[in-house]
Amino acid sequence: MSTFTDSYKVPELRKKMWFTFLILSVLALLSLVPVPGIDHAGASAAVLKWGDTGALLDVMSFKALGNVAITSLGLYPFLIASILMQILTIAIPKLRNIAQAGDAGTKIIQKYTRIAAVAADVLFAVLYCLGMRNHVWTSLNYWVSICLAGLCLAAGAAFFGWCVELINNKGIGSGLVIVILACILRAVPGNFKDLYVKVSGLGVPAAAGITAAAAIVTLVLFVFVIWFNLGGKKLHILFSKRTVGMKQYGMQNQTIPLRVAQAGIMPIVYSVAIMLLPAVIICMVMPEDTTNIFLLGIVNYKRSVSFYILYVFFVATFAYLFSTIQFNPIEMSNQIKQNAGYIQGLRPGKPTAQYLVTLCRNLNLADAAFLIAVSVVPMLLDLIPALSGIYSAGIVCLMLGGGLIELKLYMENAILAEEEKAKAASKDKKKNKYAK
């Protein structure tokens, strides 16, 4: 908590915090603005038939999907476009070379991501309107109503993605992480309310006790996630010094903290987004009164064995990929050797590289196992009728805990950067004073 209060005392960070709060407030207000051209009562009832998929999409849209608001598509189209661009950047050598060309290359990739996001917004708006074709206003021309609804939905999704980029550029922390945190926090009170209503038939004392017990278990799990995310190993790097005359030259010894949860919450976010894609498309295009067991099985995916197998595969894969992006052991070994450094007890070069690779492999394995266990165990327990409703508890705690830790680290680094700026400004002021 002290990190957040210290950040608020820094004028630059305080401005960023208020700007981020303003953007999130706008998104929350837009989640209440209805879509023109669609009958809201009928569309809201249709969304309820989307089952588990609709519930997750509702969370990712700031609860706008259930309200049939103009931001009903929420974060999902932008997220799918970002994932697609990252996969293409890795798979296509030309894009990979552009991405490695410094700030100019990063801007080009961001431009392509925006184009892909707009295309995804239009595509999902068309699919949504196709699914709601039976709930279009009859007071206007059919095609005028459905086109009006599609334009508003695409614009709302594009605005959602633009807000993520605004937070990236002018706000505090990663825009994607901040928006996901806000969406989850917006949904948490409603989840406990739904649980209370569900068990209210047992009587007020019993319902209150069950809800309180669920809150305590969730809090314990949340604290455990925070504790794990703070865990890590400190890598001490020593640098050789040489003496020339009366002076010593060489880099100062460094300590690099390696987090166990190096990949953050992105493996969970990306895995859920990819696994939802077939279900989202089917939800939007299938007939509302369908009895097709195959289609309903995809929409209500939590009883599908293939879902769990693919989910575990994607989480493990993304955990490895994102941790490698954050910390590349081979590059680190080369940098240590080039700067005449070494890890105590290891020779520079191949022994150091092998040590770092093994260390990263063990950390990645622990991270992937933790993410899978915390998210999958509540999914399996949800299959028990008495525990129905705790399906997403693990995912929610992982995203909240991991997101808050990432925000904390961002604030700590920002505070250090502001302190360095203040010291540099103070030195310049003294130099100018003596120069006069």
C-alpha positions as CSV (number, residue, x, y, z in Angstrom):
1,M,0.0,0.0,0.0
2,S,2.9,2.3,0.7
3,T,4.0,2.1,-2.9
4,F,0.6,3.5,-4.1
5,T,0.6,6.3,-1.5
6,D,4.2,7.2,-2.4
7,S,3.3,7.3,-6.1
8,Y,0.4,9.6,-5.4
9,K,2.8,12.1,-3.8
10,V,4.8,12.4,-7.1
11,P,3.1,15.0,-9.3
12,E,3.7,13.3,-12.6
13,L,2.4,9.9,-11.3
14,R,-0.5,11.6,-9.7
15,K,-1.6,13.0,-13.1
16,K,-1.2,9.6,-14.7
17,M,-3.3,8.0,-12.0
18,W,-6.2,10.5,-12.4
19,F,-6.0,10.2,-16.1
20,T,-6.3,6.4,-15.8
21,F,-9.2,6.8,-13.4
22,L,-10.9,9.1,-15.9
23,I,-10.6,6.7,-18.8
24,L,-12.0,3.8,-16.7
25,S,-14.9,6.0,-15.5
26,V,-15.8,6.8,-19.2
27,L,-15.8,3.0,-20.0
28,A,-18.0,2.4,-17.0
29,L,-20.5,5.0,-18.1
30,L,-20.5,3.7,-21.7
31,S,-21.4,0.3,-20.4
32,L,-24.8,1.8,-19.5
33,V,-25.5,3.5,-22.9
34,P,-27.9,1.2,-24.9
35,V,-27.2,0.1,-28.5
36,P,-29.7,1.8,-30.9
37,G,-31.5,-0.5,-33.3
38,I,-31.9,-3.5,-31.1
39,D,-34.6,-4.6,-28.7
40,H,-32.8,-4.6,-25.3
41,A,-35.1,-7.0,-23.5
42,G,-34.9,-9.6,-26.2
43,A,-31.1,-9.2,-26.7
44,S,-30.4,-9.5,-23.0
45,A,-32.4,-12.7,-22.8
46,A,-30.5,-14.0,-25.8
47,V,-27.1,-13.3,-24.2
48,L,-28.2,-15.3,-21.1
49,K,-28.4,-18.3,-23.4
50,W,-24.7,-17.9,-24.3
51,G,-23.9,-19.7,-21.0
52,D,-20.4,-19.8,-19.7
53,T,-19.0,-17.9,-22.8
54,G,-21.5,-15.1,-22.3
55,A,-20.6,-14.7,-18.7
56,L,-16.9,-14.3,-19.4
57,L,-17.5,-11.9,-22.3
58,D,-19.7,-9.9,-20.0
59,V,-16.8,-9.5,-17.5
60,M,-14.4,-8.5,-20.3
61,S,-16.9,-5.8,-21.5
62,F,-17.3,-4.0,-18.1
63,K,-20.7,-5.7,-17.8
64,A,-21.8,-4.0,-21.0
65,L,-22.8,-7.2,-22.8
66,G,-25.5,-8.0,-20.3
67,N,-26.7,-4.3,-20.5
68,V,-26.8,-4.5,-24.4
69,A,-24.6,-1.3,-24.4
70,I,-22.6,0.2,-27.2
71,T,-19.4,-1.3,-25.7
72,S,-20.9,-4.8,-25.6
73,L,-17.9,-6.3,-27.5
74,G,-15.6,-4.9,-24.9
75,L,-11.9,-5.8,-24.8
76,Y,-12.2,-9.1,-26.7
77,P,-11.7,-7.9,-30.4
78,F,-8.7,-5.8,-29.4
79,L,-7.3,-8.7,-27.4
80,I,-7.7,-11.2,-30.4
81,A,-6.1,-8.7,-32.8
82,S,-3.1,-8.2,-30.4
83,I,-2.6,-12.0,-30.0
84,L,-2.8,-12.4,-33.8
85,M,-0.2,-9.7,-34.4
86,Q,2.2,-11.2,-31.8
87,I,1.9,-14.6,-33.4
88,L,2.4,-13.2,-36.9
89,T,5.4,-11.2,-35.6
90,I,7.1,-14.4,-34.3
91,A,6.1,-16.5,-37.4
92,I,6.9,-14.0,-40.2
93,P,10.6,-13.0,-40.5
94,K,9.8,-9.7,-42.1
95,L,7.6,-8.6,-39.3
96,R,10.1,-10.0,-36.8
97,N,12.8,-7.8,-38.3
98,I,10.6,-4.7,-38.2
99,A,9.8,-5.4,-34.5
100,Q,13.5,-5.6,-33.7
101,A,14.2,-2.2,-35.4
102,G,13.9,-0.1,-32.2
103,D,11.2,2.5,-31.6
104,A,10.5,3.0,-35.3
105,G,9.7,-0.7,-35.7
106,T,7.6,-0.8,-32.6
107,K,5.5,2.0,-34.0
108,I,5.0,0.2,-37.3
109,I,3.8,-3.0,-35.4
110,Q,1.5,-0.9,-33.3
111,K,0.0,0.6,-36.5
112,Y,-0.6,-2.9,-37.9
113,T,-2.2,-3.9,-34.6
114,R,-4.6,-1.0,-34.7
115,I,-5.6,-2.0,-38.3
116,A,-6.1,-5.6,-37.2
117,A,-8.1,-4.4,-34.2
118,V,-10.5,-2.3,-36.3
119,A,-11.0,-5.3,-38.7
120,A,-11.8,-7.5,-35.6
121,D,-14.2,-4.8,-34.3
122,V,-16.1,-4.8,-37.6
123,L,-16.1,-8.6,-37.8
124,F,-17.4,-9.2,-34.3
125,A,-20.0,-6.4,-34.7
126,V,-21.3,-8.2,-37.8
127,L,-21.4,-11.5,-36.0
128,Y,-23.2,-9.9,-33.0
129,C,-25.8,-8.3,-35.3
130,L,-26.3,-11.7,-37.1
131,G,-27.0,-13.3,-33.7
132,M,-29.4,-10.6,-32.8
133,R,-31.2,-10.6,-36.1
134,N,-34.5,-11.6,-34.4
135,H,-34.4,-8.6,-32.0
136,V,-34.0,-5.7,-34.4
137,W,-36.3,-2.7,-34.0
138,T,-39.4,-3.0,-36.1
139,S,-40.2,0.7,-35.8
140,L,-37.5,1.5,-38.4
141,N,-36.4,-0.2,-41.6
142,Y,-34.8,-3.6,-40.8
143,W,-31.5,-2.8,-42.6
144,V,-31.3,0.7,-41.2
145,S,-31.7,-0.6,-37.7
146,I,-29.2,-3.5,-38.0
147,C,-26.6,-1.3,-39.7
148,L,-27.0,1.4,-37.1
149,A,-26.5,-1.2,-34.3
150,G,-23.4,-2.7,-36.1
151,L,-21.8,0.7,-36.5
152,C,-22.3,1.6,-32.9
153,L,-21.0,-1.7,-31.7
154,A,-17.9,-1.5,-33.9
155,A,-17.3,2.1,-32.8
156,G,-17.7,1.1,-29.1
157,A,-15.2,-1.8,-29.5
158,A,-12.7,0.5,-31.3
159,F,-13.1,3.1,-28.5
160,F,-12.4,0.3,-25.9
161,G,-9.1,-0.5,-27.7
162,W,-8.2,3.1,-28.0
163,C,-8.6,3.6,-24.3
164,V,-6.2,0.7,-23.7
165,E,-3.6,2.5,-25.8
166,L,-4.3,5.9,-24.1
167,I,-3.5,4.2,-20.7
168,N,-0.4,2.7,-22.2
169,N,0.8,6.1,-23.4
170,K,-0.5,8.6,-20.8
171,G,-1.7,6.5,-18.0
172,I,-0.1,4.4,-15.3
173,G,1.0,0.8,-16.1
174,S,0.0,-1.5,-18.9
175,G,-3.3,-0.5,-20.4
176,L,-4.4,-4.1,-21.0
177,V,-3.6,-5.1,-17.4
178,I,-5.4,-2.0,-16.0
179,V,-8.5,-2.5,-18.0
180,I,-8.7,-6.2,-17.2
181,L,-8.3,-5.4,-13.5
182,A,-11.1,-2.8,-13.7
183,C,-13.4,-5.2,-15.5
184,I,-12.8,-7.9,-12.9
185,L,-13.3,-5.6,-9.9
186,R,-16.5,-4.3,-11.5
187,A,-17.8,-7.9,-11.7
188,V,-16.7,-9.2,-8.2
189,P,-19.5,-7.6,-6.1
190,G,-22.1,-9.0,-8.5
191,N,-20.7,-12.5,-8.3
192,F,-21.0,-12.5,-4.5
193,K,-24.5,-11.1,-4.8
194,D,-25.5,-13.9,-7.2
195,L,-24.1,-16.5,-4.8
196,Y,-26.2,-15.1,-2.0
197,V,-29.3,-15.1,-4.1
198,K,-28.6,-18.6,-5.2
199,V,-28.4,-20.0,-1.7
200,S,-31.0,-17.7,-0.2
201,G,-33.5,-20.6,-0.2
202,L,-31.5,-22.1,2.8
203,G,-32.5,-19.0,4.9
204,V,-30.8,-15.7,5.5
205,P,-28.3,-16.9,8.2
206,A,-27.1,-19.9,6.1
207,A,-26.9,-17.8,2.9
208,A,-24.9,-15.1,4.7
209,G,-22.6,-17.7,6.2
210,I,-22.0,-19.4,2.8
211,T,-21.3,-16.1,1.1
212,A,-18.9,-15.0,3.9
213,A,-17.1,-18.3,3.7
214,A,-16.7,-17.9,0.0
215,A,-15.3,-14.4,0.5
216,I,-12.8,-15.7,3.1
217,V,-11.7,-18.6,0.8
218,T,-11.3,-16.1,-2.1
219,L,-9.3,-13.7,0.1
220,V,-7.0,-16.5,1.2
221,L,-6.4,-17.6,-2.4
222,F,-5.8,-14.0,-3.4
223,V,-3.2,-13.6,-0.6
224,F,-1.5,-16.8,-1.7
225,V,-1.4,-15.6,-5.3
226,I,0.2,-12.3,-4.1
227,W,2.8,-14.2,-2.1
228,F,3.7,-16.4,-5.0
229,N,4.0,-13.4,-7.4
230,L,6.4,-11.7,-5.0
231,G,8.6,-14.8,-4.8
232,G,11.8,-15.0,-6.8
233,K,15.6,-15.4,-6.8
234,K,18.2,-12.7,-6.7
235,L,21.0,-13.1,-9.3
236,H,24.2,-11.6,-8.0
237,I,26.6,-10.5,-10.8
238,L,30.1,-9.4,-10.0
239,F,32.3,-7.3,-12.4
240,S,36.1,-7.3,-12.5
241,K,37.7,-4.0,-11.8
242,R,41.1,-2.8,-13.1
243,T,43.3,-0.2,-11.5
244,V,44.9,2.6,-13.6
245,G,47.0,4.9,-11.5
246,M,45.0,5.9,-8.4
247,K,41.6,5.1,-10.0
248,Q,39.6,1.9,-10.4
249,Y,37.6,1.2,-13.6
250,G,34.7,-1.2,-14.1
251,M,31.0,-1.6,-13.6
252,Q,29.5,-1.9,-10.2
253,N,28.3,-5.2,-9.0
254,Q,24.6,-5.8,-9.7
255,T,21.7,-7.8,-8.3
256,I,19.0,-8.8,-10.8
257,P,15.8,-10.1,-9.2
258,L,14.2,-13.0,-11.2
259,R,10.6,-13.4,-10.4
260,V,9.0,-16.9,-10.3
261,A,6.0,-15.4,-12.0
262,Q,8.1,-13.8,-14.7
263,A,5.3,-14.1,-17.3
264,G,2.7,-12.2,-15.2
265,I,-1.0,-12.7,-16.1
266,M,-0.6,-12.8,-19.8
267,P,-0.5,-16.6,-20.1
268,I,-4.0,-16.7,-18.5
269,V,-5.4,-13.8,-20.5
270,Y,-4.1,-15.1,-23.9
271,S,-5.1,-18.7,-23.1
272,V,-8.7,-17.7,-22.2
273,A,-9.0,-15.4,-25.2
274,I,-7.9,-18.1,-27.7
275,M,-10.0,-20.9,-26.0
276,L,-13.1,-18.7,-26.2
277,L,-12.8,-17.8,-29.9
278,P,-14.7,-20.8,-31.3
279,A,-17.3,-20.5,-28.5
280,V,-17.8,-16.8,-29.1
281,I,-18.4,-17.2,-32.9
282,I,-20.8,-20.1,-32.3
283,C,-22.7,-18.1,-29.6
284,M,-23.3,-15.3,-32.1
285,V,-24.3,-17.3,-35.1
286,M,-26.2,-20.3,-33.7
287,P,-30.0,-20.2,-33.6
288,E,-31.3,-19.2,-30.2
289,D,-33.6,-22.3,-29.9
290,T,-30.9,-24.8,-31.0
291,T,-30.8,-28.2,-29.3
292,N,-27.6,-29.3,-31.0
293,I,-25.6,-31.0,-28.3
294,F,-22.2,-30.3,-30.0
295,L,-22.8,-26.6,-30.3
296,L,-24.1,-26.3,-26.7
297,G,-21.1,-28.3,-25.5
298,I,-18.7,-25.7,-27.0
299,V,-20.7,-22.8,-25.6
300,N,-20.8,-24.4,-22.1
301,Y,-17.2,-25.5,-22.3
302,K,-16.6,-26.2,-18.6
303,R,-17.8,-29.8,-18.9
304,S,-15.6,-30.5,-22.0
305,V,-12.4,-32.6,-21.4
306,S,-10.8,-31.2,-24.5
307,F,-11.1,-27.7,-23.1
308,Y,-9.0,-28.6,-20.1
309,I,-6.3,-30.3,-22.1
310,L,-6.0,-27.4,-24.5
311,Y,-6.1,-24.9,-21.7
312,V,-3.2,-26.5,-19.9
313,F,-1.2,-26.7,-23.1
314,F,-1.8,-23.0,-23.9
315,V,-1.0,-21.8,-20.4
316,A,2.3,-23.7,-20.3
317,T,3.2,-22.5,-23.8
318,F,2.5,-18.9,-23.1
319,A,4.2,-19.0,-19.7
320,Y,7.4,-20.1,-21.4
321,L,7.1,-17.6,-24.3
322,F,6.4,-14.5,-22.1
323,S,9.1,-15.4,-19.5
324,T,11.6,-15.8,-22.4
325,I,10.6,-12.3,-23.7
326,Q,11.1,-10.9,-20.2
327,F,14.4,-12.6,-19.6
328,N,16.6,-14.3,-22.2
329,P,19.3,-16.4,-20.5
330,I,21.6,-16.6,-23.5
331,E,21.5,-12.9,-24.1
332,M,22.1,-12.3,-20.4
333,S,25.1,-14.6,-20.4
334,N,26.6,-12.9,-23.4
335,Q,26.2,-9.4,-21.8
336,I,27.8,-10.6,-18.6
337,K,30.8,-12.0,-20.5
338,Q,31.2,-8.8,-22.7
339,N,31.2,-6.6,-19.6
340,A,33.9,-8.7,-17.8
341,G,31.3,-10.0,-15.3
342,Y,30.7,-13.4,-13.7
343,I,28.4,-15.2,-11.3
344,Q,30.2,-16.3,-8.2
345,G,31.3,-19.9,-8.6
346,L,30.8,-20.0,-12.4
347,R,33.1,-19.2,-15.2
348,P,31.8,-16.7,-17.9
349,G,30.6,-18.2,-21.1
350,K,29.1,-21.6,-21.5
351,P,28.9,-22.6,-17.8
352,T,27.1,-19.3,-17.0
353,A,24.7,-19.8,-19.9
354,Q,23.9,-23.4,-18.9
355,Y,23.3,-22.3,-15.3
356,L,20.9,-19.5,-16.4
357,V,19.0,-21.8,-18.8
358,T,18.5,-24.4,-16.1
359,L,17.4,-21.7,-13.6
360,C,14.9,-20.2,-16.0
361,R,13.6,-23.6,-16.9
362,N,12.9,-24.4,-13.3
363,L,11.3,-21.0,-12.6
364,N,9.1,-21.4,-15.8
365,L,8.1,-24.9,-14.7
366,A,7.1,-23.6,-11.2
367,D,5.2,-20.6,-12.8
368,A,3.3,-22.8,-15.3
369,A,2.4,-25.4,-12.6
370,F,1.2,-22.7,-10.3
371,L,-1.0,-21.0,-13.0
372,I,-2.5,-24.3,-14.1
373,A,-3.2,-25.5,-10.5
374,V,-4.8,-22.3,-9.2
375,S,-7.0,-21.8,-12.3
376,V,-7.9,-25.5,-13.0
377,V,-8.7,-26.7,-9.5
378,P,-11.7,-24.4,-9.0
379,M,-12.9,-25.4,-12.5
380,L,-12.9,-29.0,-11.5
381,L,-14.6,-28.3,-8.1
382,D,-17.3,-26.4,-9.9
383,L,-18.4,-29.7,-11.5
384,I,-19.7,-30.7,-8.0
385,P,-23.3,-29.4,-7.8
386,A,-22.8,-28.1,-4.2
387,L,-19.8,-26.0,-5.3
388,S,-21.3,-24.7,-8.5
389,G,-20.4,-21.0,-9.2
390,I,-16.7,-21.1,-8.2
391,Y,-15.6,-21.9,-11.8
392,S,-13.6,-18.6,-12.4
393,A,-12.4,-18.0,-8.8
394,G,-8.9,-19.1,-9.6
395,I,-8.6,-17.1,-12.8
396,V,-10.0,-14.0,-11.1
397,C,-7.5,-14.3,-8.2
398,L,-4.6,-14.9,-10.6
399,M,-5.5,-11.8,-12.7
400,L,-6.1,-9.6,-9.7
401,G,-3.0,-10.6,-7.8
402,G,-0.7,-10.7,-10.8
403,G,-2.1,-7.4,-12.2
404,L,-1.6,-5.6,-8.8
405,I,1.9,-6.9,-8.5
406,E,2.7,-5.6,-12.1
407,L,1.2,-2.3,-11.2
408,K,3.2,-2.1,-8.0
409,L,6.5,-2.9,-9.9
410,Y,5.6,-0.2,-12.5
411,M,5.0,2.4,-9.7
412,E,8.3,1.5,-7.9
413,N,10.3,1.9,-11.2
414,A,8.5,5.2,-11.9
415,I,9.3,6.5,-8.5
416,L,12.9,5.6,-8.9
417,A,13.0,7.3,-12.3
418,E,11.4,10.5,-10.9
419,E,14.0,10.5,-8.1
420,E,16.8,10.1,-10.6
421,K,15.4,13.1,-12.6
422,A,15.2,15.2,-9.4
423,K,18.9,14.3,-8.6
424,A,20.0,15.2,-12.1
425,A,18.1,18.5,-12.0
426,S,19.7,19.3,-8.7
427,K,23.2,18.6,-10.0
428,D,22.6,20.8,-13.1
429,K,21.3,23.6,-10.8
430,K,24.5,23.4,-8.7
431,K,26.7,23.4,-11.8
432,N,24.9,26.5,-13.2
433,K,25.2,28.2,-9.8
434,Y,29.0,27.7,-9.7
435,A,29.4,28.6,-13.3
436,K,27.9,32.0,-12.6
